[in-house]
Amino acid sequence: MDNARKMEQLLRDYGYPEEAIPSLLKEIGTLSYEKVEKLIMPYHDITANKS
């Protein structure tokens, strides 16, 4: 599996909204998968305290 597909799957696994994934992939496209894996958080963790 290439990096783009791995990153796309990681975003899905982390619960990011489907409509946000294409723009996120554009932003992180130049980073390595390993770096992205360390930088991003699961979506529900980011949005947990926002009301």
Phi and psi restraints in degrees (value plus and minus 20) as a CYANA .aco file:
   2 ASP   PHI     -97.2   -57.2
   2 ASP   PSI     147.8   187.8
   3 ASN   PHI     -78.7   -38.7
   3 ASN   PSI     -62.0   -22.0
   4 ALA   PHI     -81.2   -41.2
   4 ALA   PSI     -63.7   -23.7
   5 ARG   PHI     -88.4   -48.4
   5 ARG   PSI     -58.3   -18.3
   6 LYS   PHI     -84.4   -44.4
   6 LYS   PSI     -61.5   -21.5
   7 MET   PHI     -86.9   -46.9
   7 MET   PSI     -60.2   -20.2
   8 GLU   PHI     -80.8   -40.8
   8 GLU   PSI     -64.5   -24.5
   9 GLN   PHI     -86.7   -46.7
   9 GLN   PSI     -57.6   -17.6
  10 LEU   PHI     -81.2   -41.2
  10 LEU   PSI     -64.8   -24.8
  11 LEU   PHI     -81.5   -41.5
  11 LEU   PSI     -60.8   -20.8
  12 ARG   PHI     -84.7   -44.7
  12 ARG   PSI     -65.3   -25.3
  13 ASP   PHI     -81.5   -41.5
  13 ASP   PSI     -52.4   -12.4
  14 TYR   PHI    -104.1   -64.1
  14 TYR   PSI     -20.5    19.5
  15 GLY   PHI      66.6   106.6
  15 GLY   PSI      -2.6    37.4
  16 TYR   PHI     -89.5   -49.5
  16 TYR   PSI     122.8   162.8
  17 PRO   PHI     -81.1   -41.1
  17 PRO   PSI     119.0   159.0
  18 GLU   PHI     -73.8   -33.8
  18 GLU   PSI     -60.1   -20.1
  19 GLU   PHI     -89.4   -49.4
  19 GLU   PSI     -38.3     1.7
  20 ALA   PHI    -110.1   -70.1
  20 ALA   PSI     -39.9     0.1
  21 ILE   PHI     -80.0   -40.0
  21 ILE   PSI     -66.2   -26.2
  22 PRO   PHI     -77.8   -37.8
  22 PRO   PSI     -63.6   -23.6
  23 SER   PHI     -90.4   -50.4
  23 SER   PSI     -55.3   -15.3
  24 LEU   PHI     -84.8   -44.8
  24 LEU   PSI     -59.8   -19.8
  25 LEU   PHI     -83.1   -43.1
  25 LEU   PSI     -56.0   -16.0
  26 LYS   PHI     -84.4   -44.4
  26 LYS   PSI     -60.1   -20.1
  27 GLU   PHI     -90.5   -50.5
  27 GLU   PSI     -56.3   -16.3
  28 ILE   PHI    -120.8   -80.8
  28 ILE   PSI     -16.4    23.6
  29 GLY   PHI     -77.3   -37.3
  29 GLY   PSI     -47.2    -7.2
  30 THR   PHI    -109.0   -69.0
  30 THR   PSI     -27.8    12.2
  31 LEU   PHI    -108.2   -68.2
  31 LEU   PSI     136.8   176.8
  32 SER   PHI     -97.2   -57.2
  32 SER   PSI     137.1   177.1
  33 TYR   PHI     -78.3   -38.3
  33 TYR   PSI     -62.6   -22.6
  34 GLU   PHI     -81.4   -41.4
  34 GLU   PSI     -60.5   -20.5
  35 LYS   PHI     -87.7   -47.7
  35 LYS   PSI     -62.9   -22.9
  36 VAL   PHI     -81.3   -41.3
  36 VAL   PSI     -63.4   -23.4
  37 GLU   PHI     -79.0   -39.0
  37 GLU   PSI     -54.7   -14.7
  38 LYS   PHI    -100.3   -60.3
  38 LYS   PSI     -48.6    -8.6
  39 LEU   PHI    -105.2   -65.2
  39 LEU   PSI     -58.4   -18.4
  40 ILE   PHI    -108.2   -68.2
  40 ILE   PSI     136.9   176.9
  41 MET   PHI    -137.3   -97.3
  41 MET   PSI     137.2   177.2
  42 PRO   PHI     -77.0   -37.0
  42 PRO   PSI     120.6   160.6
  43 TYR   PHI     -76.5   -36.5
  43 TYR   PSI     -62.0   -22.0
  44 HIS   PHI     -86.1   -46.1
  44 HIS   PSI     -48.0    -8.0
  45 ASP   PHI     -89.2   -49.2
  45 ASP   PSI     -55.9   -15.9
  46 ILE   PHI     -91.6   -51.6
  46 ILE   PSI     -60.1   -20.1
  47 THR   PHI    -114.3   -74.3
  47 THR   PSI     -20.1    19.9
  48 ALA   PHI     -79.7   -39.7
  48 ALA   PSI     -58.5   -18.5
  49 ASN   PHI    -119.0   -79.0
  49 ASN   PSI     -10.0    30.0
  50 LYS   PHI    -119.7   -79.7
  50 LYS   PSI      99.5   139.5
